[in-house]
Amino acid sequence: MALDILGIITVAIAAVIPSIAYMIWVRNLEVCQREPYSVVARAFLYGASYTVLLAILIETAIIALLFSGSSPFADLLWFFQYLSPEWRLVFLVCVIAPIVEEVLKATGIFLVYDYLTEVENGIIYGVAIGLGFAATENILYLSDALIVGVEVFIVTAIARALSSTLLHASATGVAGYGFARYRLGRQEGVDVHWLYYLMLAILMHAAFNFFAVLGVLIGEDGNFIGLLISFLFATTVFMLLRSKVRELDAERSCSPTPPGGR
């Protein structure tokens, strides 16, 4: 069943507004030299478009390669053919998705690389990219939820706004922090490698997804526990990143940026 115009508008609002609100919230944490809205929006749109499209294409190709009986690599990759449906899901969401999505989202940092003049800028732009990705992903999930029913749609919208949306923002924010430290560290002769932070982002994503699908492995009792842990994990990391932005910005002495950016 397809959505009507009202349904499409409802889904778009519920999916995108939380991400935009979070983006503005994090961007405005800076007092000194706030990042231009135009550049933050560019990062957001990159995350909402190219990364999602490429992630869908790459993940679909990997699934076909690993689990399709007609795959030319089926004999070589025989192990994956015999995984149970539950463990296939765990492998997909805890291994394939985190690696593919975090690597793709991290490429957006290069779009704003010249703006990483302060360490906290990496967090801000990384968060913007992650929120863009989450906005588009939410559209896909909420469209299916609304088709099932209004109650399911409301619960899904709230749950994703408070969990997976924050996870995408936080993971890419950590990667962005690493890229900023790497860029500025090179200028100061300090050896800081971005790869460690990207790996941390992937592990964060994998851990979040594992708890989100915990119910698949241990039954219905695991659904609530897993979702609760996922929510606490995503919100805690997001708040820590917010605090880090404020802490780094407070180390500088400057006049507040006028409303609207610089």
PAMAR-608286 format. One line per field, with one value per residue (C-alpha): x, y, z; residue number from 1. Coordinates in steps of 0.1 Angstrom, whole numbers, plus 5000, padded with zeros to 4 digits. Example, Ala and Ser with C-alpha at 12.3 -4.5 7.8 and 13.67 -1.06 7.14 Angstrom:
2
X: c(5123 5137)
Y: c(4955 4989)
Z: c(5078 5071)
kolza: c(1 2)
***
This chain:
262
X: c(5000 5014 5013 4991 5003 4994 5012 5044 5044 5039 5067 5090 5083 5087 5119 5137 5127 5145 5177 5176 5168 5198 5220 5211 5215 5250 5261 5250 5270 5299 5302 5335 5335 5303 5303 5284 5249 5256 5285 5268 5238 5261 5275 5239 5228 5258 5249 5213 5220 5252 5260 5226 5224 5258 5252 5221 5238 5269 5250 5227 5256 5274 5242 5238 5275 5274 5239 5227 5229 5235 5265 5297 5314 5288 5313 5341 5319 5301 5301 5276 5252 5246 5240 5206 5183 5189 5227 5225 5206 5232 5261 5244 5236 5266 5294 5284 5262 5285 5316 5299 5279 5306 5332 5308 5297 5333 5340 5318 5344 5366 5338 5344 5381 5392 5368 5384 5403 5393 5390 5354 5345 5352 5325 5300 5304 5306 5273 5257 5267 5254 5221 5216 5221 5197 5170 5169 5171 5142 5121 5125 5117 5088 5072 5069 5057 5029 5017 5014 4995 4995 5004 5034 5044 5043 5063 5089 5092 5099 5122 5143 5145 5159 5181 5193 5193 5216 5238 5244 5252 5275 5294 5302 5309 5336 5351 5350 5367 5395 5399 5401 5427 5446 5446 5455 5480 5499 5503 5516 5538 5517 5510 5472 5457 5421 5418 5415 5385 5369 5373 5358 5328 5324 5325 5300 5276 5281 5275 5243 5230 5238 5217 5189 5185 5192 5156 5163 5188 5173 5136 5110 5125 5156 5137 5130 5165 5183 5163 5168 5206 5207 5188 5211 5242 5232 5220 5250 5276 5257 5256 5293 5301 5280 5300 5332 5322 5314 5346 5368 5350 5354 5391 5392 5388 5367 5336 5304 5294 5265 5232 5233 5269 5300)
Y: c(5000 5034 5065 5094 5130 5137 5105 5115 5150 5135 5110 5138 5160 5133 5120 5153 5178 5160 5158 5195 5205 5184 5199 5235 5227 5213 5240 5267 5253 5273 5308 5316 5315 5295 5274 5289 5275 5271 5248 5229 5224 5212 5185 5176 5172 5151 5127 5127 5119 5103 5083 5068 5059 5043 5025 5009 4999 4985 4967 4951 4939 4924 4906 4892 4881 4864 4849 4843 4807 4820 4840 4830 4832 4809 4780 4801 4818 4786 4796 4824 4801 4781 4808 4809 4838 4852 4852 4865 4895 4900 4898 4923 4949 4944 4940 4950 4980 4997 4994 5004 5033 5048 5047 5064 5090 5098 5107 5137 5152 5158 5180 5204 5196 5232 5243 5220 5250 5240 5206 5210 5218 5182 5171 5197 5187 5150 5153 5172 5144 5117 5136 5139 5102 5095 5118 5099 5065 5076 5084 5048 5033 5056 5051 5014 5021 5044 5018 4993 5018 5052 5038 5020 5051 5073 5048 5043 5080 5087 5057 5066 5103 5094 5065 5057 5094 5102 5072 5083 5118 5106 5080 5104 5131 5109 5103 5140 5148 5124 5140 5175 5163 5147 5179 5202 5178 5177 5214 5213 5182 5159 5124 5118 5093 5096 5059 5051 5074 5059 5024 5037 5051 5016 4999 5023 5016 4979 4979 5000 4977 4946 4957 4969 4933 4916 4903 4883 4862 4858 4863 4890 4897 4910 4935 4960 4955 4959 4989 5005 5000 5013 5044 5050 5044 5068 5096 5093 5096 5124 5144 5137 5151 5182 5187 5183 5210 5234 5225 5231 5263 5276 5274 5302 5339 5357 5378 5359 5352 5373 5354 5338 5327 5343)
Z: c(5000 4990 5011 5001 5000 5036 5046 5027 5043 5078 5073 5059 5089 5115 5099 5091 5118 5147 5127 5118 5154 5167 5140 5150 5186 5182 5158 5182 5211 5198 5210 5192 5154 5148 5116 5087 5083 5046 5052 5080 5056 5029 5052 5063 5026 5017 5045 5035 4998 4985 5016 5019 4982 4981 5014 5000 4968 4985 5013 4987 4966 4997 5008 4973 4973 5007 5009 4973 4962 4927 4937 4919 4953 4970 4972 4984 5010 5020 5057 5052 5033 5064 5089 5105 5096 5131 5128 5093 5106 5134 5109 5086 5112 5134 5108 5073 5081 5106 5083 5051 5066 5089 5061 5037 5062 5070 5034 5039 5062 5032 5018 5047 5054 5050 5077 5103 5118 5153 5168 5178 5141 5133 5158 5145 5108 5116 5136 5107 5082 5105 5111 5073 5069 5098 5083 5050 5068 5090 5060 5048 5082 5090 5056 5064 5099 5088 5063 5092 5114 5131 5165 5151 5132 5164 5184 5157 5151 5188 5192 5162 5171 5205 5195 5160 5149 5179 5172 5135 5147 5175 5155 5127 5152 5167 5132 5125 5158 5147 5113 5129 5154 5126 5105 5132 5148 5115 5116 5152 5146 5167 5155 5157 5133 5121 5115 5152 5155 5124 5139 5172 5152 5136 5169 5184 5155 5158 5196 5192 5165 5185 5214 5191 5177 5210 5211 5179 5198 5232 5226 5234 5268 5251 5230 5258 5274 5241 5231 5265 5264 5228 5239 5269 5248 5220 5242 5265 5237 5221 5253 5258 5224 5231 5263 5244 5219 5247 5265 5235 5225 5261 5258 5233 5241 5217 5211 5206 5170 5159 5151 5117 5118 5105)
kolza: c(1 2 3 4 5 6 7 8 9 10 11 12 13 14 15 16 17 18 19 20 21 22 23 24 25 26 27 28 29 30 31 32 33 34 35 36 37 38 39 40 41 42 43 44 45 46 47 48 49 50 51 52 53 54 55 56 57 58 59 60 61 62 63 64 65 66 67 68 69 70 71 72 73 74 75 76 77 78 79 80 81 82 83 84 85 86 87 88 89 90 91 92 93 94 95 96 97 98 99 100 101 102 103 104 105 106 107 108 109 110 111 112 113 114 115 116 117 118 119 120 121 122 123 124 125 126 127 128 129 130 131 132 133 134 135 136 137 138 139 140 141 142 143 144 145 146 147 148 149 150 151 152 153 154 155 156 157 158 159 160 161 162 163 164 165 166 167 168 169 170 171 172 173 174 175 176 177 178 179 180 181 182 183 184 185 186 187 188 189 190 191 192 193 194 195 196 197 198 199 200 201 202 203 204 205 206 207 208 209 210 211 212 213 214 215 216 217 218 219 220 221 222 223 224 225 226 227 228 229 230 231 232 233 234 235 236 237 238 239 240 241 242 243 244 245 246 247 248 249 250 251 252 253 254 255 256 257 258 259 260 261 262)
***
